[in-house]
């Protein structure tokens, strides 16, 4: 899609039509602070290649290895239709630190010679979803001139996560070269398995791929949607949501110049019989990207647009006689100073301040243009009563300087943003941000909540001991002095054997041999008093934070612990270890 810069006179007209800005400046409704050291390589050093990355990127966030911490996938494509495919990145969240584990956990493929994330493919969109219904979330990616990909989560074996594997046969080949901008996932036919809708920027049209229930997909062609539904405009974005409240997922599709909704048919779920092609309001030549979500908490998904004129949103008010969603008038965003000033890219809808009223975040990078100017806009949902036509406002510190959108972020911090990941990186219950900008990748930590809800994080692996099992480590209680109920535990140990829990002031990013096991704990190392495993092979140590040595740990500091145990069944003088667990003292 070719986008033409808008005229200044049109921008002036739109600014006059915007809602009056009556609020005060410097409303610090939520605050973010920049965070260094949150993205590292597999050795624990700053991941320079990711931090300085300037290519077009899209994020997908989810807990891939089931440890309770949200991981991040970065899919990449060189900007402005260039066909020079870069590698993708898998960042595993290890106790609030995103560690590049691409080589370890995302380089497998069932294709001979395949390299998984390291294969040369262009990617513009990714979704994390359990496609084969085995309880482990998988990854779906799509992009320009390459067949979309499914990476199957291999789950855990003996407590060790095996990572993602590209499986080529999951997606059918296409007769013509695809140019996919986005993928949406959802169960459109009600069989319990997620299907895929692919938004195509090319003349070959969109694709609806049906899941057979085992994670294998087939192209439905024009059997479920008409040619017009699949081919009006050049698709830029897509969502699968129930827009008319009949219990079935509809297709909400953004395209160059508008937005369409194709409606699922109750009598034959998974088949789409009617559509509305005039949902978007074209303010100045092009409604571009589209997203949808319940902005006013009435249970009905509303629609949000980036536009070459002024970004806007419309409320989903009711269902009409044609069983289609009925939308209210256009709403422009409210500004205390200035306006959106620019084109827009991807949109995220997320509740940043935890009040139940979701905000919208509009990225600035046009995926089809080479510009790296303009900036991200974050709009505060002012809330009200459910069903109200609420106001979304870009807050500001002052008229001419200071932060914009959220306290802590200057306009320069938001410049040239291709996508924003909203995820709880530090497990404290609020959403943090990762920005993909032309100048690099940046992490911002939400200050709404500062006490982690999870104070431990298990990681690493070990070797089997004489029981034939790999020992495990866990913890219960809260590491701190006020409650003082923190207990370290290990199981799958040989019965009735000497066990020592030890902890260090750092974690090792690569283990070193330690007896028959592995040491993940870094120096300086402190040993706790000896305990003995019971007849079931379980050993526990109650940690007392009111006396030494644990009392010397500073509040907020991380320590990493593991158990070391005698294992004479493996031979005289033999010993082994558990994996490690990180803990943070909370008080």
N, C-alpha and C positions, 0 to 999 in steps of 0.2 A: 504494500500500500504506500502511495506517495503522499506525503503530508506537506502542505503549503503553509508557510508562516502566516499567521493571522495579521490583520491590519490593526494599527494602533487605534483607529476610530472605533472598530468593533470592540476592542478591549475596553475603551472608555464607556461605551454604551452598556456593556455588561457590568462594569463597576458601579454605574449609577443604579442598576437594577438590583444590586445586592442588598441584603438586609442591613438595616442601620446598626452600627456598632455602638451599643450603649454601655457595654461593660467597662470595667476598669482595667488598666494595664497591670502587668506583674501578678497575675493570678497563678500562683505556683501550685496548680492542681495536681501535678505529678512532676517528679524530678528524676533526671537521668544523669549518670556520671560516666565518663569514658573509662574503659578498663583495659589496661595493658596486661600482657602475660596470660591472656585467656585463650589464645590460639597458639598451639605449639606443635612441633613435629614429634616423631616417635621417640626422639632422644630427649625430649623435654625442653629443647631450645625453641626460640621464636620461629614460627613457620613462615619464613620470609616470603616464600613463593605464594602463599595465600594472603598474607598481610599486605603485600604490594601488588596483588593481582588487580588488573584493570580491565579484563575482558568482561563481556556481558555475562551475567550470572543470574541464576534463579535458585531459591532455597526450598528445601522440604525438611520439616522437623518432625521427629518422633522417637520413641524409645525402642530402638532396634534390638538391643540385646537383653531387654527385660530386667534391667537393674534399677529402674525407677528414676533414671536421669535422661533428659531429652537430648537426643543426638541430632546432628545436622548434616544433611547432604547438600553439596554445592554442585549444580550442573552448570556447564559453561559452553559458551559459543562466542567466537570472535565477533565483534560488533559490526553492524551495518551490512549484513548479508555476505560477509566474507566467509569463504569456505576453507578455513584453515583450522581443523578441529583440534581443540585442546583436551587434556584429560579432565576427569571429574575428581571431586574430593569427597571422602567420607571422614567426617569429624565425629569421633566418639566422645561423649561427655563423661569425663572421668573426674567426678567430684567437683564439678563446676568449671573444669578446664576442657576445652575442645582440643582433642589430640588427633592429629592426622594419622589415621590407621588405614589409609587407602590400600597400601601395599599388603598389609596383613589380612584385611577383612573384605576387600572389594576388588581383588584382582583375579578371581576365579571365573571360569567360563566353561560351558559344555561344548564350545566350538574349539576344534583343534587349533592350537596356537593363539586362542583368544586370551585377552588380558583384562577382561572386565572393564573397570573404570578407566583403564589406561588405553583401551581401544580408541581409535580416532573416530569420534562421532560428534556431531553438533547437537546441542541440547538446549532447549528453551524452557522446559517445564518438567516438573517432577512431582509425584504424589507417593506418599507412603501409605500402603493399604495391604491387608491380608488377602491376597488374591486366591490362594489355594485353601483357605479356611483351616489352616493347621494351628492357628493361635499365634503365629509369629508374623509381624508386619513385613511385607515385601516392598519393593521399590519399582515404580513405573516411570520411565523417562521418555521424552519425545523431543524432536527438533527438526531441523531442516535437512532434507535430502537423505535421511537415514531412517530405516524402519525403527519404530519405537521399540523400547527394550523393557523386559521384565527381569529384575534381579530377585531371585528367590532367597529368602532368609533360611539359612541352614539350621537355625536353632542351636541348642546346647547338647553336647554329649559329655557325660561325666562332669557336668557343671561348667564346661568350657564352651563359650560361644564360638561358632564356626564361621560367622560372617555371611556375606551376600555372594550369590553366584549368578552370573548372566546365563539365562537359558533361552537360546535362540528360538526354539520351536514354539514358545508360548504365544508369539505374535505372528499372524499370517503375513506373508510377503504381499506387497502391493504392486499392481500391474504398472502403475505410473509413479514417478518420484513424488513422495509426500513432502509437504512443506508445513509441518505442524508447529503452531505457536503455543498450544496449551493442551493439557489433558485434564479431564475431570473424571472422578470415580464415583460410582453409586450403583445400587441394585435397581435397575429400571424395570425389570420384569417380575420382581417379587419372589425370586427363587432362593434368596439368601446369599447369593454370590455377587460381588461387585463387578459391574461392567465398566467399560471405558468409552468415553466420548473424546474424540480428538478433533481439535479446531484447526482447520487447514487454511493457510494463507494463500494457497495456490488455486489454480483453476479446476483441480480435480475434486474439490469439495471435502466436507468434513467426513468423519467415519465414526460409526457406532460399532464397537466391538463387544460381542456377547461372550460372557464367561460360562464355560460348561460345568462350573462348580468345582473344578480341580485346578483352576488357574490357567486354563488354556482358552485362547480367544479366537473367535471367528468374526469375519467382517460381514455385517448384516446388509451392506450395500444400500439399496433403496427399498428394501422390504419392510423396514420399520419406520423410516422417515422418508418424506418425499424428496425429490431432487431439489425442489425449491428450498425446503427446510435446510438442506445440507449445503446449499451453494449460494445463497443470497449474501453478497459482499465477501470480503476477505476476512476470515475469522481471526480475531486477536485474543479472545479469552472465552472461557466457558465454565459454567457451574451446573451441577445437577441438584435441583432443589424442588420441593413441593410448593409451587407458587399459587395454586388455586385451592389448596387445602383439601384435596380429595384422597390423600394418603399415598400418592404416587409421585415419583420424581419426574420433573419436567426439565427441559434443556433451556438454560438461559445463556444466550450466545451473544457476545459482543463482536461487532464487525465494523469495518471502516465506514462510518456514516450512520451507525444505528445499533440497535439491540433487538433481538428477536427472542420469543419464547415459544417453543414447540411443546404442546401439551400431551401428556401421556393419556391413554384411553382406558378408563376404568373397566370396560367390558373385555378388553384384550390388553392387559398390562404389558408394557414393553413396545407397544405400537403407538405411533403418534399421528393423530388424525387432523388436528387443527393447530394453527400457529398465529401469533400476533407479531408482525414485523415492524411495528411502530412504537415500541416501548421507549426507546431512547429519544431524547430531544436534541436535535442537531442545532447547536447554538451558533457555530461559526465554521461550517464546512466539514466538521468531523467529530462525532462521538467515537472515541477510540476504544479504550479498554472498559470492561464492565465487571462489576462484582455484585454480590447479593448477600444480604444478611438482615437479621431482625434489628433494625436500628432503634425502634421505639417500643420494643418489648410487648407487642400485641400478638406474637405468635406467627406473624405473617412475614416472609422474607421481603425486604425492600430492595431497591436497585440503586447502585451507585455507578457514576460514570466519570471517566476522564474525557475531556473535550478540548479540542483545539481552541475553543472560545473560553468557557469557564467551566470548571468541574462542577458537578451537580448531583442531586439525588432525588428520588421519588418514592413516596410511601405506597405500599401495597394496601389498599383500603378495604377491598371486598372481592367477591367472586360474582361475575355478571351472569346473565341468562345463557350466555354461550359457554359457561364453565371456564371462563378465562379470568385471570387476575385483573382487577380494575385499579388503575393507579391514579394518584392525586397529581396536583400540579408540580412543576419543577421547583426545586428549592436550590438556591445558590448557597455556597458556603459563606459564613460570616467572617469578616476580617476586622481586627482592631486597627490594622494599618496595612496598606497595600492590597494585593489580590494574588491569585495563583500565578499570574505572570507568564505562564508557559504551557507547553504541551504536557501531557502526562503519560506515564507508563503503567506498570502494574499497580494493583490496589490490594491492600490488606485491611481486613476488618477485625479488630481486636480490642478487648477491654483493658486499657492500659492502667487505669487507676482502681480497678477492682470494685467499681460501684454498680456493676450489672448493666451499664449503658455503654455499648461498644463504640469505640472511635474508628475513624477511617484514616488510612495512611496512603498517600498517593506518591508513588515514585516518579522521578522526573525524566528518566532516560528512555527515549524512544528507541525501541528495539530495531527499527528499520532505518534510523538516521545516525550519522556519525558524530553528532554533537555530544559533548560532555559538559554542557553548561546547565543552567537552571538548578532547581533543588527539590528535595523532598518536602511535602506538606503533611503535617499531622493535625487532624481536626478533633477537638475536644467535644464529646457528646455532652451537652448541658443537661440532658435528662428531663424529667417531668413526670407526668402520669402515663402509664401504659396506653398506647394508642394515640398519644399526642403527636402532632407534627413538630418534632423537636428541632432544636437548632444545633448545628455542628459548626464550631468556631475555631479558627486558628488564633490561639492566645499569643500574646507578645509581651515582652518586658517593657518596651517603650515604643514610641512612634518611629524612631529612626535608628535605634541600636539595640543591642542585647539579644536575649534568646528569643526563639520563635517556636511556636507549637508546644514544646515541653520545656520546662525549666532545665537549663544546663546545656542545651544545644543551640549554638549560634548558626546563622545561615550558612557559614562556610563549612560547618560540620555536616551539613545535609546536602551539599552540592553534588550534582551528577550521580544520583542514586538510581541503580537499576532495579533493585529489589530490597525488601526488608524482611528479615525473619523475626517473628515474634514467638519467643519461647522462654520458659522459665529456666534459664541457664544455671542459676545457683540454687535452685530448689527451695526458694523461700516463699513461694506462693504468688509472686507477681511476675509479670511478663517483662523480660529483657529484650533488647534489640540487637540484631546483627545487620549492619548496613553493607551492601555491595555497591561501592562507588567506583568511579573511573580511577580514583587515586588509591584504591585499596579496599580492604575489608576491615570494618571497625565494630567493636563490641561496646555497647552501652548498657549499664546496669541500672535497673529500676530501683529507686530508693524508697518506694512506697512501703515495702516490707524489707527489713534488713536482717532478720533472724532466720536462718535456714530451717525449713520444716523437716529436713532430713539431715542428721548430723553424722552419718556414716556413709561410706561408699566402699564396696568390696571390688577388688580388681586382681588381675594376675591369674596365674595357674600354678600347678605343681605336678609332680609325677606320682604315679600310683605307689602305695606302700605295700607292706606284706599282707594286708587284708584284701588286696586286689582292687582297692578303691583309692580315689584321690581324696585326701583330707579336705575339709571345708572350714571356713571361719565365718563367724557371724557375731552380732552384738545386739544387746537389748538395753533399754533404758536410755538415759540422757547423760552424755559426758559433761559433768559439771558438779559443783559443790553443793548447790542448794537442795537438790533431790538426792544426789549421790547414790544413784541406783544403776550405774553403768556396769554391764557385765560383758566380758569377752568370752566367747565360747568356740570350741572346735569339736568337730565330730568326724566320724569315719577314721578314727585312730585305732591303733592296736590297744587292746584292753589292758588296764592296770599298768600303764607305763608313764615314766617321768615326762612331764610336759612343761615347757617354759614359754610364756607369752613375752615377747619382746617388742619394743616400739622404737621408731627412729624419728628424727626431725625432718626427714625428706623421703620421697618415694623414688625408687629406681625405675627408669623407663624401659630398661631391659634387665631381666633378672640375671643373677649370677649363681652358679652352683653352690649349694649349701647342703652338705650331706648328700642324701639321695634326692633331695628336693631342690627348691629354688628360693633365693632370698630376694625379696622386693623392697625391703626396708633399708633406707639409706642412713648414713651416720649423721650425728652421733647416735649410737644405739644404747638403749636402756633395757636391762632385763628385769622382769617382774619376778616375785617369789615363785618357787617351784610348786606345781600342783601335779596330781596324778589322774590319769584318765580312769573312768569307771569301767565296769564290766561290759558296758555297751559301747565303749570307745569314745566317750564324751568327756571333755575336760572344760572346766569353766574357771574364770578368775574374776571376782568382784573387785572393781576398780574404785579406790578411795581417793577422791579428789580433795579431801580435806587435809591430807598429810602427804609427805614426800614418797616417791618422786613425782607423782601425778599432780600434786598441788603446785608445782613449779611451772606447769604449762600455762601460758598466758591465755586469757579469754580470747576466742576467735582464732587461736593458732591450730594448725593441722599437725597431727601426728599419725604415723602409719604403723600398724601392728600386724604381727602374724605369730603363729604358734610353731614351736620347734619341739619335736618329740623323739624319744628313743624308739627304735624299731628293730629289736634283736631278731625278729622273725625273718628279716631280710639278710641276716648275717651278723656276726660279732662286730660290735662297735658301730652299727649302722644307725642312722637317724634320718628323719624326713621333715617336711614342713607343710603347712597349709598355704593357700594364697594369702594375700594381704587385705587389710581393711583400713581405710583412712577414717579418722574421726576428728571432729572439731570441738574444742571445749566451748560450751555455750555460756557458762557463768562461773 
